[in-house]
Amino acid sequence: MQLANKAAVTGVGDTDYTRDAGGRSALSLQLEAALNAISDAGIRPQDIDGIVMPSPSSPVVAEELVTNLGIPDLRFSTGTPLGGAGPVAALQCAAAAVAAGICSHVLLSLGRTGRTGQKIGARIQQMPQFRIVGEFEAPSGALAPAQYYAPMARRHMEMFGTTSRQLAEIAVTTRQHAILNGNARMTTPLTVEDHQASRMIADPLRLYDCSLESDGAAAVIVSAADRACDLRQPRILLAGMAEGHPDSPSAITQRGDMTRLGLAKAAPRAFAMAGVTPADIDVAEIYDCFTYIVLCQLEDLGFCGKGEGGAFVEGGALGLHGRLPVNTHGGLLSQAHIAGMNHVVELVRQLRGEAGRAQVPDAEVGLVTGYGDLGDGTLAIMTRG
Amino acid sequence: MSQTTPSKPLPDPSPETRPYWDGLAEGRLMLQRCADCGSLRHYPQPMCAACNSMATNWVEASGEATVHSWTVAYHPFHAAFRAELPYVLVTADLPEGVRLLAQLRDATAEALRPGLKLRIGFEANEAGLTLPVLRLTGA
């Protein structure tokens, strides 16, 4: 069975993205986003018969969604525990479930109180994916994602001459998009000089290379493509999907080539499934926990060669009128850190023509990626169908 | 909530990883070598990924290393490390074919370049845990 175009995204929803959700629970935020997505699709909560939780270690479990939404006959429930690669992995998982006829309308739900709840440095110490680095690296003082990922960026700089100012280009362009969005946490303009003056977090990553901690939720409905035709929204077909796992998935330190992510393995599979090439992509929502991770993924996706990412992002290339509009919502860097579920929502809005002031004209083919834990990669290519 | 400074993270060794930590306590960096196919591996794990044997020997590393990459920690992600900031974490290639992550001693990051020679040393922290550290050989 070929999965291409067997499933479609039929609904998207989100909450306000804030610094502080005023004490609301992650469950409350997720329910609001889920209802918005269900309403957007033009279905009823009772029509949901599948749930994929992209972050199953989050405080919310599928049963709570069933209980609150009043879902009478859930036929498929699972999770995709790939950290920030989870939401896009969940798209593939849901597509496979509806293509196989297990269920018809799958809810993907992610939301958290990342700002007012537990901070990332404390969260990851409890995650099984980080057990190896927790035993062998944390005692020496490598404790947080910024510290685990920074050596990848430094190696890239030493091997290819990539500069901090090139990383700044990504932060600056992403901020420009957030300012246009209307539901973004960071709305003041940012310059390369602001980036260069920002404090160092984990060299070479400065403050403005790092994503936000945010409160909020986003949700997506994936439906069987044939069931999507008569719903409220134009269907957005899932044309190509893949996940890829890096060498040495538990420790970046032991990875032969630490400038190559799991996405490098996934990308050729997804492009082949969709029958398109990087040159066909009109808009790309690239997981941006850190600026460097965007640059590395652009290479691993094939938009440029390995080592050419620094030059690729220069000169506003990732802007709305650049060669490849990227993170048109403001991303994790400037909209909110909703673990990339906000990237999925934004791509769907772009392909529907609903992206407001940040709309890429005539966007017909788009791409969204996820990046999680210590290098897991996922991508989905979507088309207006 | 308590305002006392939390202690540094300590490993919770499994039977498979305990020889590594016991070795460090004696000032020796021990690496696993597959008893069947001879492949060296690190970090410690029960199975050889090359031949799937679980028969394992331990061998002492030569103590030599070279710079592969690094970061400098500035932000206090963990209160127990705040007093040491900034500290340099070096990813080092060992001639045995595996890598080591350890703090740099007696130099700053400005001195680092990929391929520079390092020497592995050992230091006990305030919790009594012995960890590897790295120094440039100056050669």
HADDOCK unambig.tbl for C-alpha pairs under 7 A between the chains (distance, minus, plus):
assign (segid A and resid 121 and name CA) (segid B and resid 77 and name CA) 6.08 0.50 0.50
assign (segid A and resid 135 and name CA) (segid B and resid 11 and name CA) 4.86 0.50 0.50
assign (segid A and resid 135 and name CA) (segid B and resid 12 and name CA) 6.84 0.50 0.50
assign (segid A and resid 137 and name CA) (segid B and resid 101 and name CA) 6.64 0.50 0.50
assign (segid A and resid 138 and name CA) (segid B and resid 9 and name CA) 6.50 0.50 0.50
assign (segid A and resid 139 and name CA) (segid B and resid 8 and name CA) 6.62 0.50 0.50
assign (segid A and resid 139 and name CA) (segid B and resid 9 and name CA) 5.27 0.50 0.50
assign (segid A and resid 139 and name CA) (segid B and resid 10 and name CA) 5.97 0.50 0.50
assign (segid A and resid 140 and name CA) (segid B and resid 102 and name CA) 6.18 0.50 0.50
assign (segid A and resid 140 and name CA) (segid B and resid 103 and name CA) 6.58 0.50 0.50
assign (segid A and resid 141 and name CA) (segid B and resid 81 and name CA) 6.79 0.50 0.50
assign (segid A and resid 143 and name CA) (segid B and resid 77 and name CA) 6.93 0.50 0.50
assign (segid A and resid 144 and name CA) (segid B and resid 77 and name CA) 6.66 0.50 0.50
assign (segid A and resid 147 and name CA) (segid B and resid 71 and name CA) 6.90 0.50 0.50
assign (segid A and resid 147 and name CA) (segid B and resid 73 and name CA) 6.88 0.50 0.50
assign (segid A and resid 150 and name CA) (segid B and resid 71 and name CA) 5.80 0.50 0.50
assign (segid A and resid 151 and name CA) (segid B and resid 69 and name CA) 5.45 0.50 0.50
assign (segid A and resid 151 and name CA) (segid B and resid 70 and name CA) 4.97 0.50 0.50
assign (segid A and resid 151 and name CA) (segid B and resid 71 and name CA) 5.47 0.50 0.50
assign (segid A and resid 154 and name CA) (segid B and resid 69 and name CA) 6.22 0.50 0.50
assign (segid A and resid 154 and name CA) (segid B and resid 70 and name CA) 6.56 0.50 0.50
assign (segid A and resid 155 and name CA) (segid B and resid 69 and name CA) 5.31 0.50 0.50
assign (segid A and resid 200 and name CA) (segid B and resid 74 and name CA) 6.15 0.50 0.50
assign (segid A and resid 201 and name CA) (segid B and resid 73 and name CA) 6.55 0.50 0.50
assign (segid A and resid 201 and name CA) (segid B and resid 74 and name CA) 5.13 0.50 0.50
assign (segid A and resid 201 and name CA) (segid B and resid 75 and name CA) 4.79 0.50 0.50
assign (segid A and resid 202 and name CA) (segid B and resid 71 and name CA) 6.10 0.50 0.50
assign (segid A and resid 202 and name CA) (segid B and resid 72 and name CA) 5.39 0.50 0.50
assign (segid A and resid 202 and name CA) (segid B and resid 73 and name CA) 4.66 0.50 0.50
assign (segid A and resid 202 and name CA) (segid B and resid 74 and name CA) 5.69 0.50 0.50
assign (segid A and resid 202 and name CA) (segid B and resid 75 and name CA) 6.71 0.50 0.50
assign (segid A and resid 203 and name CA) (segid B and resid 71 and name CA) 5.15 0.50 0.50
assign (segid A and resid 203 and name CA) (segid B and resid 72 and name CA) 4.88 0.50 0.50
assign (segid A and resid 203 and name CA) (segid B and resid 73 and name CA) 6.62 0.50 0.50
assign (segid A and resid 204 and name CA) (segid B and resid 71 and name CA) 6.87 0.50 0.50
assign (segid A and resid 253 and name CA) (segid B and resid 91 and name CA) 6.40 0.50 0.50
assign (segid A and resid 253 and name CA) (segid B and resid 99 and name CA) 6.41 0.50 0.50
assign (segid A and resid 253 and name CA) (segid B and resid 101 and name CA) 6.85 0.50 0.50
assign (segid A and resid 254 and name CA) (segid B and resid 98 and name CA) 6.57 0.50 0.50
assign (segid A and resid 254 and name CA) (segid B and resid 99 and name CA) 5.68 0.50 0.50
